[in-house]
Amino acid sequence: MWPLRPPPGGPQDLVGPFDVTRWDPDQVLDPSWNVTPTNDVWSVLERVEHDTGEITRQLRPLRWELLYQEEGSPPTGVRGQGAGHN
């Protein structure tokens, strides 16, 4: 999955460069150049069709979130960002 900034011309500008085969042209997101947690962002998902084994790419809005490692959980190599996290 690749989260993407909103394209200037709309989501249709992402279809060609990312070889997207499935998307809903009626879905729109409000323009914003500041992606923060809980914002929806355009994302390209690559999936394998169970019936045919064909790989397809979908353009869908997904919620962008930051996940913090809880104390006592195994390390993931990613450090939390934000106030109070070292």
Number of C-alpha atoms within 10 A of each C-alpha: 13 11 18 14 15 21 14 9 8 14 23 15 12 18 16 9 8 12 13 17 13 14 16 11 10 6 11 13 13 10 12 12 9 9 15 13 11 11 15 17 22 22 22 24 15 15 13 11 10 8 6 7 9 9 11 15 19 19 26 18 19 15 13 16 12 11 11 12 15 9 7 6 7 8 10 7 7 9 12 14 11 9 6 6 9 7
